[in-house]
Amino acid sequence: MKNMPTLLAPAGSMRPLETALRFGADAVYCGAKQYGLRAQANNFDEDQLAQAVALAHAKGAKVNLTLNIFAFDGDLPGMVRAAQAAREIGVDAAIVSDLGAIARIHREAPGLDIHVSTQANATNSETARVYRALGAKRVVLAREMTFEQIEAMARELDGEIELESFIHGAICMSHSGRCMLSSFLNGRSANRGACSQPCRWTYTLHERSRPEEAMPIEEDGRGTAILSSRDMCMIDHMPRLMESGVCCFKIEGRMKNELYIGTVVGAYRRAMDAYKQNPEAYRANEALHAQLRAELSKISHRVYDTGFYFGQPEVCGEAAGTQQEAEYMGYVADVSGGEALVEMKNRFFVGDELETVTPQGSEKLTIEEIVIDATGERVGVVNVPNTLVRIPCGSKLEKGDMLRGPVRNRA
């Protein structure tokens, strides 16, 4: 391992960005109000982007900006202006997929690093060299590549250009995300940031002569989204990832909340740091491996698999619904005098045993008292989301930590 790979986390808005940095991301990627592929995320205006850059740089981290739509001629001048503004703000790199946009941004916004998006489907070393000649510093590899292909490509390039690879999160049912389903079904282009995720919808089968008869194609009572993939999770394969020649590990999820971001970033950060400290000890530490797997099972996710890293993924019908083993209970807005000010997300009761979610891991916390911050009233439960409450926490919580608890039956 020549250099320690970095960990790149998604940030759809300011709080997930702050969480990613706090839980150990080396860099974050976020979108501006235009030209990115997650138009439904809150994204960042120029003032917010400047704030994000200041926060990240103060922690020694970087900020990458997504400018990865496939552009029409009318888009290119605005994309260049956005790249120039990002450069002036201090953004470290633009993530770009369109070939013409790459060339123009390199020419008209010099000094801003260019990372070629996975949407560009780079799968071989010659393609990477072409992008390098156009001014790119890094290529985000297509998600169809296997370990063997990635390792061979890294050996062939031998540092000529940086390689980045996805290691966790949702995978599109198309060639590295270049999907037409949303455009065809409801006029919202996935390649221009407006994907409505029709691959996640639940479908039924109709025979032409009996159109009124819906024939189920389901694995369970919730139906089967036959176009939907499982979620990628590579936590069990960190040693090979660390030695693969990839310089940056990327987590998917700019539509995810801070609990998801903190949990995933925290798990991979701990794995990467433990491996760097002692590779052989990490390989043998089954207790840590089990702990990290358990952490990632707590968040909302589809059935996990390893994508294409080990060849063709298993075809399954299990991906229709999500699963999770814990629920987001609260965000710690402040801590003072052994008491936490918590923004409540889902109801919890006095006497509940919750879990803390911190950069160091998690531990149990019994809720001994709940006080409404605005009124000072002591209550047994709070039912209104986002209510600010105070709870005793001792030294178990800090600002920016979170609480999770058991998934409750809301029927």
Secondary structure as GFF3:
##gff-version 3
##sequence-region A 1 411
A	DSSP	beta_strand	6	10	.	.	.	ID=ss1
A	DSSP	alpha_helix	14	22	.	.	.	ID=ss2
A	DSSP	beta_strand	27	31	.	.	.	ID=ss3
A	DSSP	alpha_helix	46	58	.	.	.	ID=ss4
A	DSSP	beta_strand	62	66	.	.	.	ID=ss5
A	DSSP	three_ten_helix	73	75	.	.	.	ID=ss6
A	DSSP	alpha_helix	76	89	.	.	.	ID=ss7
A	DSSP	beta_strand	93	96	.	.	.	ID=ss8
A	DSSP	alpha_helix	99	108	.	.	.	ID=ss9
A	DSSP	beta_strand	113	116	.	.	.	ID=ss10
A	DSSP	three_ten_helix	118	120	.	.	.	ID=ss11
A	DSSP	alpha_helix	125	133	.	.	.	ID=ss12
A	DSSP	beta_strand	138	140	.	.	.	ID=ss13
A	DSSP	alpha_helix	147	157	.	.	.	ID=ss14
A	DSSP	beta_strand	162	170	.	.	.	ID=ss15
A	DSSP	three_ten_helix	175	177	.	.	.	ID=ss16
A	DSSP	alpha_helix	181	186	.	.	.	ID=ss17
A	DSSP	three_ten_helix	190	192	.	.	.	ID=ss18
A	DSSP	three_ten_helix	198	200	.	.	.	ID=ss19
A	DSSP	beta_strand	205	207	.	.	.	ID=ss20
A	DSSP	beta_strand	210	215	.	.	.	ID=ss21
A	DSSP	beta_strand	231	233	.	.	.	ID=ss22
A	DSSP	three_ten_helix	235	237	.	.	.	ID=ss23
A	DSSP	alpha_helix	238	242	.	.	.	ID=ss24
A	DSSP	beta_strand	248	251	.	.	.	ID=ss25
A	DSSP	alpha_helix	258	277	.	.	.	ID=ss26
A	DSSP	alpha_helix	279	284	.	.	.	ID=ss27
A	DSSP	alpha_helix	286	298	.	.	.	ID=ss28
A	DSSP	beta_strand	304	305	.	.	.	ID=ss29
A	DSSP	three_ten_helix	318	320	.	.	.	ID=ss30
A	DSSP	beta_strand	327	336	.	.	.	ID=ss31
A	DSSP	beta_strand	339	344	.	.	.	ID=ss32
A	DSSP	beta_strand	353	357	.	.	.	ID=ss33
A	DSSP	beta_strand	364	366	.	.	.	ID=ss34
A	DSSP	beta_strand	370	372	.	.	.	ID=ss35
A	DSSP	beta_strand	378	379	.	.	.	ID=ss36
A	DSSP	beta_strand	388	392	.	.	.	ID=ss37
A	DSSP	beta_strand	402	405	.	.	.	ID=ss38
###
